[in-house]
Amino acid sequence: MKSLSCIPAISRLFRGSFFHPALFAFIAAALLAAPTLTNAQNPQKPTAKIMKPLKSERSEVPAQAEAAVESTVETGAAIEPTSILAIPLLAPVGPAWTALGPAPIPNGQTLPADVNGISLTQAPVSGRVTAVAIDSGDPNTVYVGTAQGGLYQSRDGGATWTALLDNAMTLAVGSLELDPSDPSTLLVGSGESNFSGDSYAGFGVYKLTALKTSSPVLTGPFGSSLFSKRGIPGLAIDPNNDDIVYIGTATAQQGIGPQAFTGAPARGLFRSTNFTTGAAAFAKLAVANIPAAFDFRVTSIVYEPGSSDRMFIGIADASGANDPNFIGGIYFTTNASAATPTFTRVFETFAGHGGTNALPSDFAPIKFAINKIGTTVTVVAVTGETANSLGNQGKAYLAAYDTGKPNPPSPHFTELRAARGFAAGQGSYNLGVAIDPTNAKNIYVVGTLNGTFLISRDGGSSFTPSSDRLHVDSHMVGVAPSNPSVIYTGNDGGAWRSNDGGVTWHDLNTTTFSATQFQSVAVHPTDPMFSIGGTQDNGTNLLKSDGTWTRVDFGDGGYSLIDQNAANTENVTMYHTYFNQTGNLIGFARVNKTSCATEGQWSFKGIYGGSVDPTVHCDGTTDTFNGILFTDPVNFYAPMALGPGNPNTIYFGTNKLYRSTDKGDTMTIVSQSFPSIVSAIGISHSNDAIRIVGLDNGRVFATLNGGAPMTEVTVTGLAGMPAKYIARAVIDPNNPNTAYVVFNGNAILGKHVWKTTNLNDTGTGTVNWTAIDGSGIPDVSVNAFVVDPAKSNHLYAGTDRGVFNSTDGGASWNLYGTGLPDVAVFDLAISSDGHVRASTHGRGFYEIGLAP
């Protein structure tokens, strides 16, 4: 994930300083432990509430809208199945990519944890799961959508999986819905809207048919002119007419340094009345007093079973406004099939108030579950509302009504108080609910920590946790219609199944299920296989010399490095970051021996609250407060880089550049305080004094002599560099005068990759930069960059849509290699045997031979 401000309610958690008796408890328990004093050495250490850099929906100006939102298409005119916003990439050139795994990570950070926050079960895990659909007649046929690993089908209850979305233009899944009249047809809402920094946008709605055959057919995306650059968390098909499809859109992201899209279409509620024609037209609808032209977030849609007219939708309001301007809540219609449906808000999420002791309204996404037994309909809604004064989030509500009455009353929602706080501090991220289709007493709520999976057998009066062997941070739950004892759930660690109504769990993260979201890759100087990489919520992982995987540390894994002086695979100095947060934890972890690379045995180099932990770790080292300042602004995944020397110098970025010559034991500030936060660091392989940094606002600074202040070398003006996140800064390994910076963001076609050949003029003349990606790289975020050390004209760029290669110094580019799904690539490295290794943010590691 990325460094973004959390939803404002979370900020209330951080009023005091944090004492720190043991770093491994500090981070592992932050991920695994419930926020109680019985499962933590330190009552003030942070919990998982702060481990997610959630997307601040209120950062938009105005908060309920976005800059440069495109006008809404409301005419209902037909739109092509694909559009200019969803163009397939040109055919790739080069050899085939090889998947390296992990499939799965064999020793995940699953519940429960010991007193130090270390997992006691260490079950296999993969990556974030976002949606589920279960065949109405077969509990063993299930479809699972992932954050960026695509869509998987199982016909044997999760023992084996088949990828179904690998030929699509996105692997980000926000919602799934089986056609009620044809269980061999599935609609996929592409684009995740869990409001995290890496909830990636999609391209519209995909359709899969012939699902019960050996060759399912994928078509789409449909509605791409309305839905590209957004996520689709809301998706519903009329139970009696599959031509009528409702879509709800919300915010989604792009890039390793998440960027709001320029020119994204307005969010809201959409409907097609001719979906099965193959040229579906969508119209944007008004909802109660919300005009159709307004830009608003729809997070869930559900029909009353069997009804084409009664429907519920959930709307999340990020404006912070109070009544009467607050629009968040549950809306209901009794005429969803009408030409102009009318909606009424039947429940308002917390709207805040002004005046004395003013409180902002809650940004509260909503999810639904519904059943109908006889004429009685029961609806359960879970919301991201603040649940108590400690900042815990997550509330649940229930409404029941009798459709047998001539004029059923409007649904009235009553809180299920026993579920309060199930999402801990992450009510916009950990949210899901299901209900037994045959028994309204059986309700299942999913969130995180103590609320990872909650069971009620009494209609919500009480809830019991059931999370043994599950990963925290849940997002989906589904009950098999034909056998309600079968339940599927998913979280940041993957997918699980229960055969006894949620009491016990079976891990479904098998060798055929791949969804790991890597942030980084680092390679060994001589062993071609040996690599490490950090992952979203699944720790830092080691690809060993024999090609097998193991998780070597806990928490969120960010940047990773391997000292390039290692002469074997045992005496290896390795580094990685966890999360970073001002006033809480800033720095990185280090280990000097591979055999010591296990959770709890890495020494932390940086700063955290309280006194330094004196524990002597396996390699004989301890934590060090090394000179990094506790008050520095810093990215959630702070950048690191290696310089030359033995050991390699190491650099770390906050709003300053830090340097160490002793492997991080001490660090010295070697720059001024920059006007924004360092997001990329490049150091010359031949001269440690030649350095370049990129900031998250698009500015570039360099030095030739290691001196401070560094000199700004940004290209400004209309033809200049974009004011967007710089993902990488790279100095040519053979020529320190040549350097590159690459940018995240869209609407900058031809300005994602910049090159200079006269960095040596820093401080004495003008450093000339040229944008070099205009021929071949589409208008997508570039996240990673590497130069072939044997051929400086051979360049590789990792983007939100795969890897591009240039063999002429950037004059032309081609999509490189076959067999790599259309997935975001967050980092690239070149192995000692001449392979490009890619860390994808959804499908693990891949590698390919270098271009000839």
Steps between C-alpha positions, in 0.01 A plus 500: 500500500583864473556791732177696512317673779252279674132576536484782758339288772818294519703804597325500835698188588835674513484731798794370698850372447569130460721306736692217336648212700541266202484589133381162381205523736449855383456405135381139503242564765394810315401266222372201694407586855160609615500847657487366852758502778492122526669443165769764502808580702435870454156654549595809299649335195309557174255244372406416144292817495805692388649230282284593202569819308138553408397730220390831644178564314487845661821608331299573188406861431211528542501187714193347340636552150836489323702736290448457126210258528359434158142590423253220556350310210129495582342450161494123509657488156669173419869481576744263345615193695843661493582867471794734479537466877542123480732432208675161488876528502693429183634149455805438717844422365764273648505169686250370754477600862528229765300517822717448807232508769442499785200276456443511789715663769533187716523664844257789512423732788170339597303503823539445789819669618718459806566777752762645267261512207667208321261270314446165670347335194698637202257362245557549126396841362494677165360853474197723530162353406218744428184322377328162480215338308377148575303283260137481609485123456852384581689612812826379347481733201626837612648812345744719690617846393824651618648846537737459207540128449194462281204264525516133596249219459494179700278202419622294797438725799829684480740208473607619154450828316490622141580861407222649284599864455857475373402620152326810636651848511494505878530247781338727760161366610247698701182292478355176360143401418373175352205536264196390707349335192820343370766385750743443214520878447695730730539878496822651632518858621863590438679742727529462877343760729619405846634855537861400553802651332529198270133442420554503125257632242347287228360545151132413539288185514617166365273208417591132520281236340523121459644478850408132537709407195874462456514823296318791664453802275606849613348811345525868584575732656156659473434858604865593498437866415304528826690259722868519402719658766246394764423198712171309487403387851127495415361249250151349481301314234120511490389158633243471220662683209873475438485788253469731802831550680572757769854627559637705790838668460744646751859615533796295380869567456798474267874471554733391778474855634122513471364774282147623450412469133475806284181500292333217686125467435258603772420225750148394584216260418460371144257267327493310173173368362657318204804334649472166320503663155879525504492877455370596842388858556522641851316801643601680819211530745392749760463362851244678720622860521837418339493614137621260233775746405640501853820310578433252784624163622275192486656216699237226484178402320264214578160393370235349720505130402255437218403865458580718200395815683608498864866586532746643752809706423772632732657842455813623678539876546854633535410868517504534876180702462220498756129481429328599280792467259623160617399222256649187660270211583271224377257575218201288402277482194182310424515564125851410384364379166322828424624737235589746776547317831431697816710452812449591864771514762386261772814522715759775543853415606655732759470855370703681765414839642642848533518733794651412836693170492445479125544161337543437128265265326625147445631379168317169523482252211211254524464133411180292494376146550137398444276196515131425456324218680136474411383860482751631757801688372800558726769748405828541685721801431852556628653847494838658561361736764697587811384264773650641820714775648818298444460539126401142427275477197235270361130481581231253395126556450201279428164567339218252444170546320211289375436506127173318553335818617324710234726800564815391684642780715836655419780297653608617843861425597591422860860478616645162598710642781687178567694547174631846584862562406544188285715695250732643769633827354442403137131536435550599139725200433386197703132459429285203405180321597299191407179335617384141485245484215294248699527640854505872581644425843836409345690820420869530414695826532864539396751767590841478666680405822232372743245562226678308224203259489195529726210255526153567632248219553234724653431758235775736610434524872842349563809423292778248554842528334622211285835585347731205567750472211354803320699806399380837630344773287192333352315628194250237392277222626248283318261221599430218255130519405464123459684413822514781757755311708754584229643850538781669313692796635792707376743752636846645441640147516272331247203263513364254757203260521294368788282191480336550839352846488817690578617304804815357343693609193680332212775687317438535126828671413634221285759476226238604242404823676737796457418848632806626689548876474870574498639847561865428419768257386870475584739246350819330619827599327598145402214257569250541215194385694555649845270804537294681760195718467254683719126441465177670592402357841684172448844588626838486329562178311810313384530309174770249591769356279296185442200696375289457814351780704483595865377805685795646690335789684160628603282804438474697182810454287615803301834569333764226514875496436785246494858611550682425176822385673351169612734212401258220593138452597553488876702812578259737334403843631136568418277800566131572479248755621176438687255788500632846586307765686606833648508491878453126511755298303757611239781286368574151374593149613835326442637150535858384430446127454242311298459242776399784732242640260193406701235715665620656822867470401541805277658802666314826450703801389315827542279644770187403689329618817650435841846357567695276266442126534826343627419148377798330332382329186615182331775673299638668814356845427242719670260775409660841454362851520718607212440871451179500298274765646170396656323809368594460133215486248532163328326274251327187628743302284809717538762454224843347554795455265851356501817679402841352420758386755552200727263490672274690264404841627130518572265792444157569645251773415256704709476870425878471515758265354686286755826307438678227693844342458447241774195312372252731666635500855546874467354730236598852406283761332659580163245742357288796587139459613320463170174677417325163489570135585768290330340224293800377296877482547770428241871458580781456250651152497849645456497819708312519827499880488282510186139484615155584375169508684143538383219637713135403515407837347711448186810703590852367443824579687856386439857530626835409346712534813278367776447849629195659651293676395429297191428696182156503345509373141125483431375597156220752551246670276234367265746265335651399831474212735157421642430595860437137590654223708849396388513124538866434413824692451774300328859585401646304210731235651762569232473876455433727799410784267186317387201474731127427486193590702157345449157628596166368619172640377295536182427782253876533451539287187862509391617651830537197727870424438762779495869470412801725536846444357663796669441448869865611532380859445319497835588816689696660217263502204162382382420133528300417188223245529302338220180299528570172319187289539293652220549208265348185642412551868130582552366767734538293816706528817862389475600346833835330442809549287826316442795534261676190368852533648646322196318716244415850615267558205279214619237639735208338681199684642249336732155658464143454615456280192810285482865550399624702203846474346715729289815386324587843363539709811132591519433608141243222464326260736318168476294298742754237599439128512198272479315333783501783753142595591392863476613579854679787672874451534642679804872416478760353265847353550749313284625168636858378478413258218348766278128499575268789567314424820168679549310543824135525403238646728262210475663194343833458680839493332558443128824486304609515138828492308663829412445637152778404258 
